[in-house]
Amino acid sequence: MRAVVMQQANAVEKLGLEVTDHRKFAMQAIEESRGEARVWKERCVILEGQRKMDAHLLETFRQKAYHAGAAIPDVLLQDKPR
Protein backbone atom coordinates (compact mmCIF):
# COMPACT_ATOMS: atom_id res chain seq x y z
CA MET A 1 0.00 0.00 0.00
CA ARG A 2 2.86 2.36 0.85
CA ALA A 3 4.47 1.69 -2.51
CA VAL A 4 1.26 2.63 -4.31
CA VAL A 5 0.93 5.81 -2.24
CA MET A 6 4.58 6.69 -3.00
CA GLN A 7 4.00 6.15 -6.73
CA GLN A 8 0.93 8.36 -6.63
CA ALA A 9 2.78 11.04 -4.66
CA ASN A 10 5.60 10.98 -7.23
CA ALA A 11 3.09 11.20 -10.06
CA VAL A 12 1.36 14.17 -8.40
CA GLU A 13 4.73 15.88 -7.87
CA LYS A 14 5.69 15.37 -11.54
CA LEU A 15 2.29 16.65 -12.64
CA GLY A 16 2.75 19.73 -10.46
CA LEU A 17 6.16 20.43 -12.04
CA GLU A 18 4.74 19.99 -15.53
CA VAL A 19 1.86 22.35 -14.79
CA THR A 20 4.33 24.90 -13.40
CA ASP A 21 6.48 24.61 -16.54
CA HIS A 22 3.43 25.00 -18.80
CA ARG A 23 2.31 28.05 -16.82
CA LYS A 24 5.76 29.65 -17.12
CA PHE A 25 5.78 29.00 -20.85
CA ALA A 26 2.28 30.46 -21.27
CA MET A 27 3.07 33.55 -19.20
CA GLN A 28 6.27 34.15 -21.17
CA ALA A 29 4.38 33.81 -24.47
CA ILE A 30 1.72 36.24 -23.25
CA GLU A 31 4.35 38.77 -22.19
CA GLU A 32 6.15 38.48 -25.53
CA SER A 33 2.90 39.06 -27.42
CA ARG A 34 2.15 42.09 -25.25
CA GLY A 35 5.57 43.48 -26.07
CA GLU A 36 5.04 42.90 -29.76
CA ALA A 37 1.62 44.57 -29.59
CA ARG A 38 3.19 47.60 -27.88
CA VAL A 39 5.79 47.88 -30.65
CA TRP A 40 3.12 47.72 -33.36
CA LYS A 41 0.96 50.26 -31.54
CA GLU A 42 3.88 52.69 -31.27
CA ARG A 43 4.72 52.13 -34.92
CA CYS A 44 1.11 52.77 -35.90
CA VAL A 45 1.03 56.04 -33.95
CA ILE A 46 4.23 57.18 -35.64
CA LEU A 47 2.93 56.29 -39.10
CA GLU A 48 -0.40 58.03 -38.45
CA GLY A 49 1.50 61.17 -37.45
CA GLN A 50 3.63 60.92 -40.58
CA ARG A 51 0.51 60.45 -42.72
CA LYS A 52 -1.12 63.52 -41.17
CA MET A 53 2.00 65.59 -41.80
CA ASP A 54 2.19 64.32 -45.41
CA ALA A 55 -1.48 65.19 -45.99
CA HIS A 56 -0.89 68.70 -44.64
CA LEU A 57 2.17 69.13 -46.85
CA LEU A 58 0.29 67.83 -49.90
CA GLU A 59 -2.56 70.25 -49.24
CA THR A 60 -0.09 73.13 -48.96
CA PHE A 61 1.53 72.23 -52.29
CA ARG A 62 -1.91 71.78 -53.90
CA GLN A 63 -3.04 75.24 -52.78
CA LYS A 64 0.22 76.80 -54.00
CA ALA A 65 -0.14 75.10 -57.39
CA TYR A 66 -3.77 76.23 -57.80
CA HIS A 67 -2.81 79.75 -56.72
CA ALA A 68 -0.08 79.76 -59.39
CA GLY A 69 -2.64 78.80 -62.05
CA ALA A 70 -2.39 75.01 -62.23
CA ALA A 71 -5.38 73.23 -63.69
CA ILE A 72 -7.68 71.31 -61.37
CA PRO A 73 -7.65 67.60 -62.33
CA ASP A 74 -10.83 66.27 -63.95
CA VAL A 75 -11.16 63.65 -61.21
CA LEU A 76 -11.52 66.36 -58.59
CA LEU A 77 -13.91 68.38 -60.73
CA GLN A 78 -16.24 65.38 -61.07
CA ASP A 79 -16.61 65.16 -57.29
CA LYS A 80 -17.68 68.83 -56.93
CA PRO A 81 -21.31 69.84 -57.49
CA ARG A 82 -21.73 72.65 -60.03
KAMOQUI-V957708 format. One record per pair of residues at least 12 apart in sequence whose ideal C-beta (glycine too) atoms are under 6 Angstrom apart, sorted by the first residue. I is the first residue (numbers start at 0). J is the second residue. D is the distance in Angstrom with one decimal. If there is no record, write none. Layout:
BEGIN
i;j;d
I;J;D
I;J;D
END
This chain:
BEGIN
none
END
